[in-house]
């Protein structure tokens, strides 16, 4: 996918606010991270399913018997250990799921962190640390190592984020575009944030990266659709509890707006495979909100799969797999 010359807008001059965010609300709870499986077919309950906020209008993995379409093992997550003391909360950060064109792109993840009222700062720090990458080999980040959060403030729906000079070092335009998108998606999960204004070492950015990507105004999610897969699932998150029935939401740009959602158990057997439709397709990106019912005897790690049939011969295309925690229906 050619990401050179992306539509990003020149940032307006606006004074830097180095005030630490004291509080930031979300428009919905994120749910909980599933517990670490203790047996091949655990029966423990993971708690409520992941409930992604509506941010815009509209563990070391081990092989399981299932496999991705290219034959590699499906990841079985090892959820983050809960801190030894104190209350915790679940936050969301966006990384990159590796794959071919149409599959590679942003993906949401959940992380357990010490409870704080500065949730936007906690989400950003989690993104910059990238600790979850050790748990999921198929995930990566475009944010350079050593990048530090120097300041974060939110006013009138705009989050002003001040990052250290490492943030704009290295990589070409594709890498620079991805790292900007990771920050924008991570911060716009909150109902108080519609867009993000970038600063580096206190300087408002008008051109970014070695290729001089031009930024015009605070950046919103719609500015980064080019780094989304053809079918982007924002709920449930990668490695989250799916719930039963599973509610699957996101957006897609596929032929005639039609695609499929499947759920596979830990052995790779299909428990459900149903048609879904976005509000727009074939050259435009439409939203979807689908409920998928499945039948499983015991709680276990499984796979949420999205794909669509090739216009040429109907073969599965842009197959994207998420590890999810499956539970018996109530």
Secondary structure, DSSP 8 states (H G I E B T S, - for coil): ---TT----B----------------SS---------SSTT------S-------S--------S-B-TTS-B----------SSS-EEEEEEEEEE--STTT-EEEEEEEEEE--S-HHHHHHHHHHH-GGGGT-TTEE--S-TT--EEEEEEETTEEEEEE-GGGG-SS-HHHHHHHHHHHHHHHTTSTT-SEEEEEETTEE-SEETTTTEE-BSSB-GGGGGGGS-SEEEEES-BTSB-TTTEEEEEEE--GGGEEEEEEE-TTS-EEEEEEEE-SS-SSS-EEEEEEE----SS-EEEEEEEEEE-TTT--EEEEEEEEEEE----
